[in-house]
Amino acid sequence: MKVLLPFFLLHLAIGNLGQSASMQPNYVFIMADDLGIGDLGCYGNSTLRTPHIDSLAKDGVMLTQHIAAAAICTPSRAAFLTGRYPVRSGMTTIQRAGVYLFTAGSGGLPTNETTFVKLAKEQGYSTGLVGKWHLGLNCETSDDHCHHPLRHGFDYFYGLPLTNLRNCKPGAGNVFIVATQHVVHSSVQVVTLALATLLLLNSFKLLKVPWRALGYVSLAVALLLAVVLLFFSQFRNLNCIMMRNRRVIQQPFSFENLTQRMIDEATNFMERNADRPFLLFMSFIPVHTALYASQEFLGKSKHGLYGDSVEEMDWSVGQILASLERLNLSNQTLVYFTSDQGAHLEEIADNGEVHGGWNGIYKGGKSTNWDGGIRVPGLLRWPGVLAAGRSIDALTSNMDLFPTVVTLTKAAMPSNRIIDGRDLMPLLLGEVQQSEHEFLFHYCNSYLSAVRWQPKHSSAIWKAHFFTPNFYPEGSQGCFDTHICYCFGSFISHHNPPLLYDVSRDPSEALPLTPSSEPRYHQILEVMRKAVGEHRKTLTPVPDQLSLNNLLWKPWLQPCCSTVWQHCRCDEEKNRSTALDGAMG
C-alpha cells in the first residue's frame, strides 16, 4: 500500500493539472522592450535586482531556447500577435529601416491578418493593450486608424501608437543623428570635394561652371535642409504621442511617472474585468531608449539609468502579480513574460554611459540573428496547472503564443493561412519533451539569414548562418558606426558554406564547426538547405508594409490634438501625473 500511494498521488496531481488546463484562463502577457536575456536574475544576472520577474521562473516554467521571430521591434511584435513569420504579412522590408519611425507613416499590420487577440475577443474575452504598439496607425487620413490596436481585436488601448525614441526626451539626444552620422559625414566629404574640384577646374579654364544653375541647385538643397531641420525640431511634438483608445491625450507624452501610469491602467483593466475572461497585453516601454525611471528608483541600481529602469519594470511586474492575487485571479491566469528581442548593445548615451542591456553569454544583440539578438526570456506561470520550477530546453518561439491561446480559448484555428507557431501546452505540461518545431527560420528584415534545426529524438540544436553582419569596430559585438546592424550589401558578409554551430554545446556561437570537427557536417547542411527550400515554397508575395513610401512622414496622416499653431500640444494627463506623484510620495 505504501508503494502504491506515491503513484496514486502522482496520478491525482496530473488529473488536477489536466482538469485546470481544460478551463479558459485569463491571460496577462508582458513584453519588455530591448531587454537582454542576461539582465534577469533567473537567467544568470547577479547584479540587477529582478525578484518579481524571477518569481515567474520559480513558480512556473522557464524556457531556455525561446526565440524571437525577428531581431527588431516591429516585425517581432507582428509575429508575436499573428503567430506567423513577419515576412508573410509584409511586416519586413528590403530597405534599411525595418521599423516605423513616424506616427504619420501609412504602413502597418494589415487588417486581413488575424491576431490571437481578435480570436480571444470572439470567444467572449475582454481585451486590452497597455504600452507600446509600433504596428502602424493610419492609412489615408489622420483619423482613419486603419492599423490601430482596436482594429486588431483590442477593446481598450492606452499607450504609444509608435514607440519611445531618444528624440522623445529632452536632452536624451537624437537617434537619427546617431544612426546616420556616418552617411552625413561621407556626404559632406563628397560635396566638399566636388565643389573644390569645380573651383579648381574653373580657375584653370578647363571647365566652364554654370554658376547660376549651381546657385539654384544650392538654394533648393538649402531649402530642403531647412524643411528637414524644421521637421526634426518638431519631432517630439509630432511623433511622441500618448493615446487612450482613438483619442490623443498627451502630445508629446511626458516621462513623469510614465511607468506608474501604465501599471495603473493595467491594474484598472484587470479590476474592471475581474468577473469575466480577459486578455491583457502589457507592452512595456522600458528599456528602449530614451531611458527613464521614477524618482523612487533613480540611482538605486548598480547599472546606472539602465539598471534603474529595469528594476522599476520589475517592481511593475510585482504590482501586476499582486493585483492578480488581490483579485483572487492568480490560479485562473496564465502569465507570460518576454522581450521583443535582445538588448541594444550600441545604445551609448552622449555622455558615454551605457544605455543598452546585457545578453549574457550570447553573441551580438538587437538587429542581429546571433543568439544575443533573438534568444529572449520566456517565463510562464499558471498556478495549479504548470509545475513550478521547471526549465525547458526545447525550441520555442514567440509565435507559439498564438496557437496556445487559440487552443486554450477553444477558438477555431484559421484555415486560410499558414500559422508558424506551435501550441506550447503539451510541452509546458510535460506531455512531450520536444516541441513541434523542428526548424526555425531567422530573418534579417526580408532576408533569410540563418536557420535552426533540432532533429527529432536528438539533443543537438544546429544553427547555420548564411550571412552575418560586419561588426564595427572589428572585434566588438555590434555595429556601433550605424547604431544598428543592416541586412544587405557592404554591411554583411556572406558565408558559403554557411557557418555551422551546435548551439546546445556552443551557445555563444564561438567556434564554427568544420568537416573535421563534425563528421556529419555536409549531411547537416544539406538537410538545412532542403528545409529552407521547402520553407520558401510556402511564401507568397504580399504588399511591403515597410516600404519607403509607407515609412515616409505624410502631413495628412499626422495626428494633432490641438492645432498646428499650438504645435499639436495637449496634456490631459497632467493632473493625473501630479496625483501619482503624491501617491508615490
C-alpha positions as CSV (number, residue, x, y, z in Angstrom):
1,M,0.0,0.0,0.0
2,K,2.8,2.4,0.9
3,V,4.4,1.7,-2.5
4,L,1.2,2.4,-4.4
5,L,0.4,5.7,-2.5
6,P,3.0,7.9,-4.4
7,F,1.7,6.6,-7.8
8,F,-1.8,7.4,-6.7
9,L,-0.8,10.9,-5.6
10,L,1.0,11.5,-8.9
11,H,-2.0,10.3,-10.9
12,L,-4.2,12.6,-8.9
13,A,-1.9,15.6,-9.4
14,I,-1.7,15.0,-13.2
15,G,-5.5,14.7,-13.3
16,N,-5.9,18.0,-11.5
17,L,-3.5,19.7,-13.9
18,G,-5.4,18.4,-16.9
19,Q,-8.7,19.5,-15.4
20,S,-7.4,23.0,-14.7
21,A,-5.8,23.3,-18.1
22,S,-9.2,22.5,-19.7
23,M,-10.6,25.7,-18.2
24,Q,-10.4,29.0,-20.2
25,P,-7.8,31.1,-18.3
26,N,-7.3,34.8,-18.2
27,Y,-4.1,36.0,-19.9
28,V,-1.5,38.5,-18.8
29,F,1.2,38.7,-21.5
30,I,4.1,41.0,-20.5
31,M,6.6,42.1,-23.1
32,A,9.7,44.3,-22.3
33,D,11.3,46.3,-25.0
34,D,15.0,45.7,-25.8
35,L,15.6,43.7,-22.5
36,G,18.6,41.4,-22.7
37,I,18.1,37.8,-21.6
38,G,21.2,38.3,-19.3
39,D,19.5,41.2,-17.5
40,L,17.4,38.9,-15.3
41,G,18.4,37.0,-12.2
42,C,16.7,33.8,-13.3
43,Y,18.8,33.8,-16.5
44,G,22.1,34.3,-14.6
45,N,22.4,38.0,-13.7
46,S,23.7,38.6,-10.1
47,T,23.9,42.4,-10.0
48,L,20.4,43.6,-11.2
49,R,17.5,43.0,-8.8
50,T,14.6,41.4,-10.6
51,P,12.9,39.4,-7.8
52,H,9.3,39.7,-9.2
53,I,10.2,38.6,-12.7
54,D,12.4,35.8,-11.3
55,S,9.4,34.6,-9.2
56,L,7.7,33.7,-12.5
57,A,10.5,31.2,-13.1
58,K,10.4,29.9,-9.5
59,D,6.6,29.5,-9.6
60,G,6.3,28.5,-13.2
61,V,8.3,27.4,-16.3
62,M,11.4,28.9,-17.8
63,L,12.2,28.4,-21.5
64,T,15.9,28.5,-22.3
65,Q,15.6,28.3,-26.1
66,H,12.9,30.9,-26.5
67,I,13.5,32.6,-29.9
68,A,12.0,35.9,-31.2
69,A,10.8,35.7,-34.8
70,A,12.7,38.9,-35.6
71,A,15.6,40.9,-34.0
72,I,13.9,44.3,-34.2
73,C,10.7,45.7,-32.7
74,T,8.0,46.0,-35.4
75,P,8.4,42.6,-37.2
76,S,8.9,40.7,-33.8
77,R,5.7,42.2,-32.4
78,A,3.8,41.4,-35.6
79,A,5.0,37.8,-35.4
80,F,4.0,37.5,-31.7
81,L,0.4,38.7,-32.4
82,T,-0.2,36.7,-35.6
83,G,1.8,33.5,-35.0
84,R,3.4,34.0,-38.4
85,Y,6.8,34.9,-39.7
86,P,6.6,38.6,-40.4
87,V,7.6,38.2,-44.0
88,R,4.2,36.5,-44.5
89,S,2.3,39.7,-43.5
90,G,4.6,42.2,-45.3
91,M,6.0,43.4,-41.9
92,T,9.6,43.3,-43.2
93,T,11.5,45.2,-45.8
94,I,14.4,45.1,-48.2
95,Q,15.3,48.7,-47.1
96,R,17.5,49.8,-44.2
97,A,14.7,50.8,-41.8
98,G,12.8,47.8,-40.6
99,V,10.6,49.6,-38.1
100,Y,8.2,52.6,-38.1
101,L,9.9,55.9,-37.4
102,F,7.0,58.3,-37.8
103,T,3.4,58.3,-36.5
104,A,2.3,59.7,-39.8
105,G,3.5,56.8,-41.9
106,S,1.0,54.8,-43.9
107,G,2.2,51.2,-43.2
108,G,1.1,48.8,-40.5
109,L,-0.2,45.4,-39.6
110,P,-2.7,44.6,-42.4
111,T,-6.3,44.3,-41.3
112,N,-6.6,40.9,-43.1
113,E,-4.1,39.5,-40.6
114,T,-5.7,37.6,-37.7
115,T,-4.3,38.2,-34.2
116,F,-4.8,35.9,-31.2
117,V,-6.4,38.9,-29.5
118,K,-9.1,39.0,-32.2
119,L,-9.9,35.3,-31.8
120,A,-10.0,35.6,-28.0
121,K,-12.4,38.5,-28.3
122,E,-14.7,36.4,-30.5
123,Q,-14.7,33.9,-27.6
124,G,-16.0,36.5,-25.2
125,Y,-12.8,37.8,-23.8
126,S,-12.3,41.4,-22.8
127,T,-9.0,42.5,-24.4
128,G,-6.7,45.4,-23.5
129,L,-3.3,46.7,-24.6
130,V,-1.3,49.0,-22.3
131,G,2.0,50.4,-23.5
132,K,3.7,50.3,-26.9
133,W,2.0,49.3,-30.2
134,H,4.5,50.2,-33.0
135,L,2.5,48.4,-35.7
136,G,1.1,51.4,-37.6
137,L,-1.8,53.8,-37.2
138,N,-3.4,55.5,-40.3
139,C,-3.7,54.8,-44.0
140,E,-5.3,57.6,-45.8
141,T,-6.4,60.2,-43.3
142,S,-5.2,61.3,-39.8
143,D,-8.1,59.6,-38.1
144,D,-9.0,56.5,-40.1
145,H,-7.0,54.4,-37.6
146,C,-6.8,51.5,-40.1
147,H,-3.8,50.0,-38.2
148,H,-4.9,50.9,-34.7
149,P,-4.9,48.3,-32.0
150,L,-8.7,48.5,-31.8
151,R,-8.8,47.2,-35.4
152,H,-6.9,44.1,-34.4
153,G,-9.1,42.8,-31.6
154,F,-8.3,45.1,-28.6
155,D,-11.3,46.6,-26.8
156,Y,-9.1,49.0,-24.9
157,F,-5.8,50.8,-25.7
158,Y,-3.7,53.1,-23.5
159,G,-0.2,53.8,-24.7
160,L,2.1,54.8,-27.6
161,P,1.0,54.2,-31.2
162,L,4.6,54.5,-32.2
163,T,7.5,53.9,-29.8
164,N,9.8,55.6,-27.4
165,L,12.9,57.2,-29.0
166,R,15.7,59.4,-27.8
167,N,14.1,62.3,-29.5
168,C,11.1,62.0,-27.2
169,K,13.0,63.0,-24.1
170,P,14.6,66.5,-23.9
171,G,18.3,66.2,-23.5
172,A,18.5,62.5,-24.4
173,G,20.0,63.1,-27.9
174,N,18.8,62.4,-31.5
175,V,18.6,58.9,-32.7
176,F,18.6,60.0,-36.3
177,I,21.9,61.8,-36.0
178,V,23.4,58.8,-34.2
179,A,22.2,56.4,-36.9
180,T,23.1,58.5,-39.9
181,Q,26.3,60.3,-38.8
182,H,28.5,58.2,-41.0
183,V,26.3,58.9,-44.0
184,V,26.2,62.7,-43.3
185,H,30.0,62.7,-42.8
186,S,30.6,60.9,-46.1
187,S,28.1,63.2,-47.9
188,V,29.8,66.3,-46.6
189,Q,33.2,65.0,-47.8
190,V,31.8,64.2,-51.3
191,V,30.1,67.6,-51.7
192,T,33.2,69.5,-50.4
193,L,35.5,67.5,-52.8
194,A,33.1,68.1,-55.7
195,L,33.0,71.9,-55.1
196,A,36.8,72.1,-54.7
197,T,37.2,70.2,-57.9
198,L,34.8,72.5,-59.8
199,L,36.6,75.6,-58.5
200,L,39.9,74.2,-59.5
201,L,38.8,73.3,-63.0
202,N,37.1,76.7,-63.4
203,S,40.3,78.6,-62.3
204,F,42.4,76.7,-64.9
205,K,39.6,77.3,-67.5
206,L,39.4,73.6,-68.1
207,L,35.6,73.7,-67.4
208,K,33.1,76.5,-67.5
209,V,31.0,76.2,-64.4
210,P,27.3,77.3,-64.8
211,W,27.3,79.3,-61.5
212,R,23.7,80.4,-61.9
213,A,22.4,76.8,-62.3
214,L,24.7,75.7,-59.4
215,G,23.2,78.5,-57.3
216,Y,19.7,77.4,-57.9
217,V,20.6,73.8,-57.0
218,S,22.3,75.0,-53.9
219,L,19.3,77.1,-52.9
220,A,17.0,74.1,-53.5
221,V,19.3,71.9,-51.3
222,A,19.4,74.6,-48.6
223,L,15.5,74.9,-48.6
224,L,15.2,71.1,-48.4
225,L,17.7,71.0,-45.5
226,A,15.7,73.8,-43.7
227,V,12.5,71.8,-44.0
228,V,14.2,68.7,-42.7
229,L,15.7,70.6,-39.8
230,L,12.3,72.2,-39.0
231,F,10.6,68.8,-39.0
232,F,13.2,67.3,-36.7
233,S,12.9,70.3,-34.4
234,Q,9.2,69.4,-34.0
235,F,9.8,65.6,-34.0
236,R,8.9,65.2,-30.3
237,N,5.6,67.1,-30.8
238,L,4.6,65.1,-33.9
239,N,5.6,61.6,-33.0
240,C,5.8,61.1,-29.3
241,I,2.1,60.6,-28.7
242,M,0.0,59.0,-25.9
243,M,-3.5,57.7,-26.8
244,R,-6.4,56.3,-24.9
245,N,-8.4,54.3,-27.4
246,R,-8.7,56.5,-30.5
247,R,-8.1,59.8,-28.7
248,V,-4.7,61.6,-28.4
249,I,-4.5,62.5,-24.7
250,Q,-0.9,63.7,-24.4
251,Q,1.2,65.2,-27.2
252,P,4.1,65.0,-26.6
253,F,3.9,62.3,-23.9
254,S,5.6,63.0,-20.6
255,F,8.1,60.7,-18.9
256,E,6.9,61.8,-15.5
257,N,5.6,58.7,-13.6
258,L,5.1,57.1,-17.0
259,T,5.7,53.5,-15.8
260,Q,3.3,54.1,-12.8
261,R,0.6,55.4,-15.1
262,M,1.0,52.3,-17.3
263,I,0.7,50.0,-14.3
264,D,-2.3,52.0,-13.0
265,E,-4.0,51.4,-16.4
266,A,-3.1,47.7,-16.4
267,T,-4.5,47.0,-12.9
268,N,-7.6,49.1,-13.5
269,F,-8.3,47.0,-16.6
270,M,-8.0,43.8,-14.6
271,E,-10.2,45.1,-11.9
272,R,-12.9,46.2,-14.4
273,N,-12.9,42.7,-16.0
274,A,-12.4,40.5,-12.9
275,D,-15.7,38.8,-13.3
276,R,-15.2,37.9,-17.0
277,P,-12.4,36.3,-19.0
278,F,-9.8,38.9,-20.1
279,L,-6.6,39.1,-22.1
280,L,-4.2,41.9,-21.1
281,F,-1.1,42.7,-23.2
282,M,1.2,44.7,-21.0
283,S,3.7,46.0,-23.6
284,F,6.3,47.8,-21.5
285,I,8.0,51.0,-22.9
286,P,11.3,50.3,-20.9
287,V,14.0,49.6,-21.6
288,H,14.1,51.1,-25.0
289,T,15.9,54.5,-25.1
290,A,15.2,57.2,-24.1
291,L,15.8,55.6,-20.7
292,Y,13.8,56.9,-17.7
293,A,13.0,55.9,-14.2
294,S,10.8,57.4,-11.5
295,Q,12.3,59.3,-8.6
296,E,11.9,56.3,-6.3
297,F,14.2,54.2,-8.5
298,L,16.7,56.8,-9.7
299,G,20.3,55.9,-8.6
300,K,19.3,52.8,-6.8
301,S,20.7,50.1,-9.1
302,K,24.4,49.2,-9.8
303,H,24.0,49.8,-13.5
304,G,23.1,53.5,-13.9
305,L,19.9,54.6,-15.5
306,Y,19.5,51.4,-17.5
307,G,19.6,49.4,-14.2
308,D,17.2,51.8,-12.6
309,S,14.7,51.3,-15.4
310,V,15.0,47.5,-15.3
311,E,14.4,47.5,-11.6
312,E,11.4,49.8,-11.8
313,M,10.0,47.5,-14.5
314,D,10.5,44.5,-12.2
315,W,8.6,46.4,-9.5
316,S,5.8,47.0,-12.0
317,V,5.6,43.2,-12.7
318,G,5.3,42.8,-9.0
319,Q,2.3,45.2,-8.9
320,I,0.6,43.2,-11.7
321,L,1.1,39.9,-9.8
322,A,-0.1,41.4,-6.6
323,S,-3.2,42.7,-8.3
324,L,-4.0,39.2,-9.6
325,E,-3.6,37.8,-6.1
326,R,-5.8,40.6,-4.6
327,L,-8.5,39.8,-7.1
328,N,-8.2,36.0,-6.5
329,L,-7.3,35.5,-10.1
330,S,-3.8,34.1,-9.8
331,N,-4.9,30.4,-10.3
332,Q,-7.1,31.4,-13.2
333,T,-4.4,33.4,-15.1
334,L,-1.7,32.4,-17.5
335,V,1.1,34.9,-17.1
336,Y,3.8,35.2,-19.8
337,F,6.9,37.4,-19.7
338,T,9.3,38.0,-22.6
339,S,11.2,40.7,-24.5
340,D,10.6,41.6,-28.2
341,Q,14.3,41.0,-28.9
342,G,17.7,41.1,-27.3
343,A,19.5,44.1,-25.8
344,H,20.5,47.0,-28.0
345,L,24.3,46.9,-27.4
346,E,25.0,50.0,-29.5
347,E,23.0,52.3,-27.2
348,I,25.6,54.6,-25.7
349,A,24.4,58.0,-24.3
350,D,26.1,61.2,-25.4
351,N,27.9,61.3,-22.0
352,G,29.3,57.8,-22.6
353,E,27.0,55.9,-20.2
354,V,25.9,52.5,-21.4
355,H,22.2,52.6,-22.1
356,G,21.9,49.1,-23.6
357,G,21.5,45.8,-21.7
358,W,23.3,42.5,-21.4
359,N,22.7,39.4,-23.4
360,G,24.7,37.1,-21.2
361,I,26.9,34.5,-22.9
362,Y,25.1,35.1,-26.3
363,K,26.9,36.8,-29.2
364,G,25.5,40.0,-30.7
365,G,22.3,41.9,-29.9
366,K,19.3,43.6,-31.3
367,S,19.1,43.7,-35.1
368,T,21.3,40.6,-35.5
369,N,20.4,36.9,-35.7
370,W,23.3,35.9,-33.5
371,D,21.5,34.5,-30.4
372,G,22.1,37.7,-28.4
373,G,19.6,39.3,-30.8
374,I,16.9,36.7,-30.8
375,R,17.2,34.5,-27.7
376,V,14.8,36.1,-25.3
377,P,13.3,35.4,-21.8
378,G,10.4,33.0,-21.9
379,L,8.6,32.7,-18.5
380,L,5.2,31.2,-18.0
381,R,3.2,30.9,-14.7
382,W,-0.2,29.3,-14.2
383,P,-0.5,28.0,-10.6
384,G,-2.2,24.6,-10.3
385,V,-1.6,23.9,-14.0
386,L,2.1,24.4,-14.7
387,A,4.5,22.7,-12.4
388,A,6.7,25.2,-10.6
389,G,10.4,25.5,-11.1
390,R,10.6,23.6,-14.4
391,S,13.2,24.5,-17.1
392,I,12.6,23.5,-20.7
393,D,15.4,23.4,-23.2
394,A,13.3,22.6,-26.3
395,L,12.9,25.0,-29.2
396,T,10.1,27.5,-28.7
397,S,9.2,30.8,-30.4
398,N,7.3,34.0,-29.5
399,M,5.0,32.9,-32.4
400,D,3.9,30.0,-30.2
401,L,1.6,32.1,-28.1
402,F,-0.9,32.4,-31.0
403,P,-1.8,28.7,-31.2
404,T,-1.6,28.3,-27.4
405,V,-4.2,31.0,-26.9
406,V,-6.4,29.6,-29.8
407,T,-6.3,26.1,-28.2
408,L,-7.0,27.2,-24.6
409,T,-9.8,29.6,-25.6
410,K,-11.3,26.9,-27.8
411,A,-11.3,29.2,-30.8
412,A,-11.0,27.9,-34.4
413,M,-7.6,27.9,-35.9
414,P,-7.5,30.0,-39.1
415,S,-7.6,27.6,-42.1
416,N,-6.8,30.1,-44.8
417,R,-3.2,30.9,-43.8
418,I,-0.1,29.3,-42.5
419,I,0.5,29.5,-38.8
420,D,4.1,29.1,-37.9
421,G,3.7,28.9,-34.1
422,R,3.1,25.7,-32.2
423,D,0.9,25.1,-29.2
424,L,3.1,25.3,-26.1
425,M,0.8,23.4,-23.7
426,P,1.9,19.8,-24.4
427,L,5.5,21.0,-23.7
428,L,4.6,23.0,-20.7
429,L,2.5,20.2,-19.1
430,G,5.3,17.7,-19.7
431,E,3.3,15.6,-22.1
432,V,6.1,15.8,-24.6
433,Q,9.8,16.5,-24.2
434,Q,10.4,18.1,-27.6
435,S,8.4,20.9,-29.3
436,E,6.8,20.5,-32.7
437,H,9.4,23.0,-34.1
438,E,12.0,21.0,-36.0
439,F,13.2,24.1,-37.8
440,L,13.1,27.8,-37.0
441,F,14.0,30.3,-39.7
442,H,15.7,33.6,-38.9
443,Y,15.0,36.7,-41.0
444,C,17.1,39.9,-41.1
445,N,14.3,42.1,-42.4
446,S,13.2,40.4,-45.6
447,Y,16.4,38.3,-46.0
448,L,16.6,34.8,-44.6
449,S,20.0,34.8,-42.8
450,A,20.0,31.7,-40.7
451,V,18.1,28.5,-39.8
452,R,18.0,26.4,-36.6
453,W,17.3,22.7,-36.6
454,Q,16.6,20.3,-33.7
455,P,16.4,16.8,-35.1
456,K,13.7,14.6,-33.6
457,H,15.0,12.5,-30.6
458,S,18.2,14.5,-30.5
459,S,19.6,16.9,-28.0
460,A,21.7,18.7,-30.7
461,I,20.4,22.1,-32.0
462,W,22.2,23.0,-35.2
463,K,22.3,26.6,-36.4
464,A,23.6,27.7,-39.8
465,H,24.3,31.4,-40.8
466,F,24.1,32.2,-44.5
467,F,25.3,35.8,-43.8
468,T,26.2,37.8,-40.7
469,P,26.6,41.5,-40.0
470,N,30.0,43.2,-40.2
471,F,30.6,44.4,-36.6
472,Y,32.3,47.7,-36.2
473,P,34.8,48.2,-34.7
474,E,36.1,44.8,-35.6
475,G,36.1,42.5,-32.6
476,S,33.1,44.2,-31.0
477,Q,29.6,42.7,-30.6
478,G,27.7,45.3,-32.6
479,C,27.5,47.8,-35.4
480,F,28.5,51.0,-33.5
481,D,29.0,53.0,-36.7
482,T,25.4,52.7,-37.8
483,H,23.7,52.2,-34.4
484,I,22.0,49.0,-35.6
485,C,23.2,46.3,-38.0
486,Y,21.8,46.2,-41.5
487,C,21.0,43.2,-43.7
488,F,22.5,43.8,-47.1
489,G,25.3,45.0,-49.3
490,S,28.6,46.0,-47.7
491,F,27.0,45.8,-44.2
492,I,27.2,41.9,-44.3
493,S,29.4,39.0,-45.1
494,H,28.0,36.0,-46.9
495,H,29.2,32.5,-46.0
496,N,29.5,29.7,-48.4
497,P,29.5,27.1,-46.9
498,P,27.3,28.6,-44.1
499,L,28.7,29.0,-40.6
500,L,27.5,26.0,-38.6
501,Y,27.2,25.7,-34.9
502,D,25.7,23.3,-32.4
503,V,24.2,25.8,-30.0
504,S,23.3,23.1,-27.5
505,R,27.1,22.7,-26.9
506,D,28.3,26.1,-28.1
507,P,25.6,28.6,-27.1
508,S,28.0,31.5,-27.6
509,E,28.5,30.6,-31.2
510,A,32.2,30.9,-30.7
511,L,33.6,28.1,-32.8
512,P,32.1,27.2,-36.2
513,L,32.1,23.5,-37.0
514,T,34.1,22.1,-39.8
515,P,34.1,18.7,-41.7
516,S,36.9,17.7,-39.4
517,S,35.3,18.7,-36.1
518,E,31.8,17.4,-37.1
519,P,31.7,14.2,-39.2
520,R,28.1,14.8,-40.3
521,Y,28.9,18.4,-41.4
522,H,27.8,18.1,-45.0
523,Q,24.7,16.0,-44.3
524,I,23.5,18.5,-41.7
525,L,23.9,21.5,-44.0
526,E,22.2,19.6,-46.8
527,V,19.1,18.9,-44.6
528,M,19.0,22.5,-43.6
529,R,19.3,23.7,-47.2
530,K,16.4,21.5,-48.2
531,A,14.3,22.8,-45.3
532,V,15.0,26.4,-46.4
533,G,13.9,25.5,-49.9
534,E,10.7,23.9,-48.7
535,H,10.0,26.9,-46.4
536,R,10.5,29.4,-49.3
537,K,7.9,27.5,-51.3
538,T,5.3,28.4,-48.7
539,L,5.9,32.2,-49.1
540,T,3.5,34.3,-51.2
541,P,4.1,37.9,-52.4
542,V,2.4,40.5,-50.1
543,P,2.5,44.3,-50.1
544,D,5.6,45.7,-48.3
545,Q,4.2,47.5,-45.2
546,L,7.7,48.9,-44.5
547,S,8.5,50.2,-48.0
548,L,10.0,53.7,-48.3
549,N,6.6,55.1,-49.3
550,N,4.9,53.5,-46.2
551,L,7.6,54.7,-43.9
552,L,7.8,58.3,-45.0
553,W,6.1,61.0,-42.9
554,K,2.9,62.2,-44.6
555,P,1.4,65.5,-43.3
556,W,-2.2,64.5,-44.0
557,L,-1.8,61.5,-41.7
558,Q,-0.4,63.4,-38.8
559,P,-2.4,63.2,-35.5
560,C,-2.7,66.5,-33.8
561,C,-4.7,67.0,-30.6
562,S,-4.8,70.8,-30.8
563,T,-3.7,73.0,-33.8
564,V,-0.6,73.4,-35.9
565,W,-0.2,76.9,-34.3
566,Q,-0.2,75.3,-30.9
567,H,2.4,72.8,-32.2
568,C,-0.1,70.0,-31.7
569,R,0.4,70.1,-27.9
570,C,-2.1,68.9,-25.4
571,D,-1.9,67.3,-21.9
572,E,-4.9,65.5,-20.4
573,E,-2.6,63.5,-18.2
574,K,-1.0,66.4,-16.3
575,N,-3.3,66.3,-13.2
576,R,-3.0,62.5,-13.1
577,S,0.8,62.7,-13.1
578,T,0.6,65.1,-10.1
579,A,-1.8,62.8,-8.3
580,L,0.5,59.8,-8.8
581,D,3.4,61.9,-7.5
582,G,1.5,62.4,-4.3
583,A,0.5,58.7,-4.1
584,M,4.1,57.5,-4.6
585,G,5.4,60.1,-2.1
